[in-house]
Amino acid sequence: MMDVDATDMCCLYTWSVTCDYQLSLLATVLLFILIRNRKLGYVAFGIAFLLALFIPGFITYRNNLFVSPVPTIQHAMYYRENNNNIIYTKSYARAGSYLVGMAMGYVIFQYNPAKYRNTISKKWSVIGIIVAITLMLASMAAGKITTDNPYDPIEFSIISAINRPVWAIAVCIIIGICEYGNSLYIRNILSWRVFIPLSRLSYGMYLSHLAIISRNVSSSRSPNTFDMFSMTIDALGVFVMATAVSAVLWILVEAPLNKISGHFLFRRNKEDIKK
């Protein structure tokens, strides 16, 4: 749980479990400091966030790493052997976006949305959504820029440092607008009941989808047809099978464990139940 070797993993996508564990330890330390001394907690959080920006950029610069996989076999193999093991699967490369989400959670905890609903005017809500979408598009465009342009260590290092936190900030802006702003349409769309079961199945789908794709690719004995229709059929097939597998995992594993952990960790006393 303390380190991941991306070159020696059967299920490479489980690297996120190690990151979750390490970042939860970091969050525990920061929250402990914040509870003991609020000003010191803010300082510690700021230092942690600056380090979370500096470290990925520095490692990218020092090791001449790519920001995103380049569509050639040679560069793809280099990316897998170097980026995956040095930066992509490491918690210090994910800490920036994690801390952004943590800060948003702290804001929501401090300012109960039920008491501050519609605090942000409709005008600023629209501006906030536009800014968020712009940041998301810029974050997505960064990958294309680094793929098409010649290698520039400074440019690649800056993008590596801020790309994920920028995306996280954009997501948090949308969350903030939904909680405190005046955008009923977006709030209603994101509160759609269909998303509730999908949210429960999402992690199981994440764990199972790559195994399904690998099984399909490994069993092929002839070249695949790469056109939009065939790719759509493959994508829908993987989605349906991953959803079914995730539903089984939820029923047999996640739901029982959530029930057991909820019973022991969040048990209320009798007085609270009476109230």
C-alpha positions in Angstrom: 0.0 0.0 0.0 3.0 2.3 0.2 4.4 1.9 -3.3 3.4 0.7 -6.7 5.6 -0.9 -9.4 3.6 -0.3 -12.6 5.9 -2.7 -14.5 5.1 -5.6 -12.2 1.3 -5.5 -11.7 -1.3 -8.0 -12.9 -4.1 -5.4 -12.7 -2.4 -2.1 -13.4 -5.6 -0.1 -12.8 -5.5 -0.9 -9.1 -2.8 1.6 -8.7 -5.5 4.0 -7.5 -6.1 2.0 -4.4 -2.5 2.8 -3.2 -3.1 6.5 -4.1 -6.4 6.6 -2.2 -4.7 5.1 0.9 -1.7 7.4 0.9 -3.8 10.5 0.2 -6.3 9.6 2.9 -3.3 9.5 5.4 -2.3 13.0 4.1 -5.8 14.3 4.6 -6.0 12.8 8.1 -2.8 14.7 9.1 -4.0 18.0 7.5 -7.3 17.7 9.2 -5.7 17.0 12.6 -3.5 20.1 12.3 -6.6 22.1 11.2 -8.6 21.0 14.2 -5.8 21.8 16.6 -4.9 25.2 15.0 -6.9 26.6 12.2 -4.3 29.1 10.9 -1.6 26.5 11.1 -3.9 24.1 9.3 -4.4 26.6 6.4 -0.6 27.1 6.2 0.0 23.3 6.1 -2.7 22.9 3.5 -1.1 25.6 1.3 2.3 24.1 1.6 1.0 20.7 0.7 -0.8 22.1 -2.3 2.3 24.0 -3.5 4.4 20.8 -3.2 1.7 18.9 -5.0 2.1 21.3 -7.9 5.9 21.4 -7.8 6.8 17.7 -7.5 5.1 16.5 -10.7 6.5 19.4 -12.7 10.0 18.9 -11.4 9.9 15.1 -12.0 8.6 15.7 -15.5 11.4 18.2 -16.2 14.1 16.1 -14.7 13.2 12.9 -16.5 12.1 14.4 -19.8 8.6 12.8 -19.4 5.7 13.1 -21.7 2.4 14.5 -20.4 0.2 12.2 -22.5 0.9 9.1 -24.6 2.1 9.9 -28.1 0.4 7.8 -30.8 3.5 5.9 -31.9 4.6 2.4 -30.7 8.0 3.6 -29.5 6.6 6.6 -27.5 3.8 4.5 -26.1 6.2 1.9 -24.7 8.4 4.7 -23.3 5.4 6.3 -21.7 4.4 2.9 -20.1 7.8 2.1 -18.8 8.7 5.6 -17.5 5.6 7.8 -17.0 3.5 5.1 -15.5 6.0 4.0 -13.0 7.6 7.4 -12.2 4.6 9.8 -12.1 1.3 8.5 -13.4 0.6 6.0 -10.7 2.1 7.9 -7.8 0.1 9.7 -5.1 2.3 12.9 -5.3 1.1 13.3 -8.9 -2.6 13.1 -7.8 -2.3 15.1 -4.6 -3.1 18.5 -6.3 -6.5 17.5 -7.5 -7.2 15.6 -4.3 -6.4 18.6 -2.2 -8.7 20.8 -4.4 -11.5 18.4 -3.7 -10.7 18.4 -0.1 -10.8 22.2 0.0 -14.2 22.1 -1.6 -15.5 19.6 0.9 -14.3 21.9 3.7 -16.1 24.8 2.2 -19.3 22.8 2.0 -18.9 21.7 5.6 -18.3 25.2 6.8 -21.1 26.8 4.8 -24.1 24.5 4.8 -25.7 24.7 1.3 -29.1 24.5 2.8 -28.5 27.8 4.5 -26.7 29.5 1.7 -28.8 28.3 -1.3 -29.0 30.9 -4.2 -26.3 33.0 -2.6 -24.5 33.4 -6.0 -26.6 35.3 -8.5 -27.8 33.9 -11.8 -25.3 36.2 -13.7 -22.3 34.9 -11.7 -23.6 31.4 -11.9 -23.6 31.5 -15.7 -20.1 33.1 -15.6 -18.9 30.4 -13.3 -20.2 27.6 -15.5 -18.5 29.2 -18.6 -15.2 29.5 -16.7 -15.5 25.9 -15.6 -16.2 24.6 -19.1 -13.3 26.8 -20.4 -10.9 25.3 -17.8 -12.0 21.8 -18.7 -11.5 22.4 -22.4 -8.1 23.9 -21.7 -7.1 20.9 -19.7 -8.2 18.5 -22.4 -6.5 20.6 -25.1 -3.2 20.4 -23.2 -2.9 16.8 -24.1 -3.3 17.6 -27.8 -0.8 20.4 -27.6 1.9 18.3 -26.0 1.3 15.6 -28.6 1.5 17.8 -31.7 4.3 20.2 -30.5 8.0 19.4 -30.3 9.2 18.4 -26.8 9.7 21.4 -24.6 10.7 20.5 -21.0 9.4 23.8 -19.5 6.1 23.6 -21.2 5.5 20.0 -20.5 6.5 20.5 -16.8 4.0 23.3 -16.3 1.2 21.3 -17.9 2.1 18.2 -15.8 2.0 20.4 -12.7 -1.3 22.1 -13.2 -3.3 20.0 -15.6 -5.1 17.8 -13.1 -5.7 20.5 -10.4 -7.2 22.8 -13.1 -9.7 20.0 -14.0 -10.5 19.5 -10.4 -11.0 23.3 -9.9 -13.4 23.3 -12.8 -15.4 20.4 -11.3 -15.5 22.1 -7.9 -16.8 25.4 -9.6 -19.7 23.4 -11.0 -20.4 21.8 -7.6 -20.2 25.2 -6.0 -22.6 26.7 -8.5 -25.0 23.8 -8.0 -24.9 24.2 -4.2 -24.8 28.0 -3.8 -25.7 29.3 -7.2 -28.8 29.9 -9.2 -28.6 27.3 -11.9 -31.6 25.0 -11.5 -31.1 23.2 -14.9 -27.6 22.0 -14.1 -28.6 21.1 -10.6 -31.6 19.1 -11.8 -29.6 17.3 -14.4 -26.9 16.3 -12.0 -29.5 15.3 -9.4 -31.2 13.0 -11.9 -32.2 9.8 -10.1 -30.7 7.6 -12.8 -27.3 8.7 -11.6 -27.8 7.2 -8.2 -27.5 3.5 -9.2 -24.8 4.4 -11.7 -22.8 6.1 -8.9 -23.0 2.9 -6.9 -21.8 0.8 -9.8 -19.1 3.2 -11.1 -16.2 1.8 -9.0 -17.1 -1.8 -9.9 -17.2 -0.8 -13.5 -13.8 0.8 -13.2 -12.4 -2.4 -11.7 -14.0 -4.8 -14.2 -14.0 -2.9 -17.6 -10.3 -3.4 -18.3 -10.5 -7.2 -17.7 -13.4 -7.4 -20.1 -11.5 -5.4 -22.8 -8.4 -7.5 -22.2 -10.4 -10.7 -22.6 -11.9 -9.5 -25.8 -8.6 -8.3 -27.3 -6.6 -11.3 -26.2 -9.0 -13.8 -27.7 -9.0 -12.1 -31.1 -7.4 -14.2 -33.9 -8.0 -11.7 -36.7 -7.5 -7.9 -37.2 -10.3 -5.8 -35.8 -12.3 -3.3 -38.0 -11.7 0.2 -36.8 -14.6 2.3 -37.9 -17.2 4.2 -35.9 -19.8 1.6 -36.0 -17.6 -1.3 -34.8 -16.1 0.9 -32.1 -19.5 1.9 -30.9 -20.6 -1.7 -30.7 -17.5 -2.6 -28.8 -17.9 0.3 -26.4 -21.6 -0.5 -25.7 -20.8 -4.2 -25.2 -18.1 -3.4 -22.7 -20.4 -0.9 -20.9 -23.2 -3.4 -20.6 -21.0 -6.2 -19.4 -19.1 -4.0 -16.9 -22.4 -2.8 -15.6 -23.6 -6.3 -15.0 -20.4 -7.4 -13.4 -20.4 -4.3 -11.2 -24.0 -5.0 -10.1 -23.0 -8.5 -8.9 -20.0 -7.0 -7.1 -22.3 -4.4 -5.4 -24.8 -7.0 -4.3 -22.3 -9.6 -3.0 -19.4 -7.4 -1.8 -19.9 -3.6 -1.6 -23.4 -3.4 -0.2 -22.8 -6.0 2.7 -19.5 -4.3 3.6 -21.1 -0.9 3.6 -23.8 -2.2 5.9 -21.3 -3.8 8.3 -19.0 -0.7 8.3 -22.0 1.6 8.8 -23.2 -0.5 11.7 -19.9 -0.3 13.6 -18.6 3.2 12.5 -21.7 5.2 12.3 -23.9 3.6 15.0 -26.1 6.1 16.8 -26.9 5.9 20.5 -30.4 5.3 21.7 -31.0 8.9 22.5 -30.2 10.0 19.0 -32.5 7.3 17.6 -35.4 8.5 19.8 -34.9 12.1 18.7 
